[in-house]
């Protein structure tokens, strides 16, 4: 801000001398054509300093203007130094950033090796798991087919067992029927035996009565 105020003050005081400065400006233009121009703000500051120095050499200004030019030159020199310092700091920071990026890239390269190895191992393991699962699924399919056949055989055997149980039930029914007839026959037999026992009882009594007589007759017989 101070440099801008000094430039405005100097321009206001130097306004009556425009004609005298035309020649100086023409010479400055010739010098600028011959002098290589730096680029950017730094180049602009260098060009201004060179112009001020050239004007001081070409003409003898009064002390006030000379002081102003000196102050301008000092201000521009300080600005030039400040921009140089900033540029140096920026270059240093840029260099640090570049070095950090290089280190990060190196770390990434070093880390990419084990990561790549682990990725390859993981892919191989995944393929192995898929292969094992495929074999297991094939075995399961074979086992399911065998189980289906066994279940069919079991179904046939169960059907045969059901038919046999039906036959056994029928046989048991016939057995029941025959047992009922046998029970009736045994009951009749029992009744007949009772009747027979009753019929034989008088004969037994008669035999008991005839036994003494038979004993007496045996005594009389010679044989």
Buried (B, 14 or more C-beta within 10 A) or exposed (E): EEBEEBBEEBEEEBEEEEEEBEEBEEEBEEEBEEEEEEEEEBEEBBBBBBBBEBBBEEBEBEEEBEEBBEBBBEBBEEBBEEBEEEEEEEEEEEEEEEEEEEEEEEEEEEEEEEEEEEEEEEEEEEEEEEEEEEEEEEEEEEEEEEEEEEEEEEEEEEEEEEEEEEEEEEEEEEEEEEEEEEEEEEEEEEEEEEEEEEEEEEEEEEEEEEEEEEEEEEEEEEE
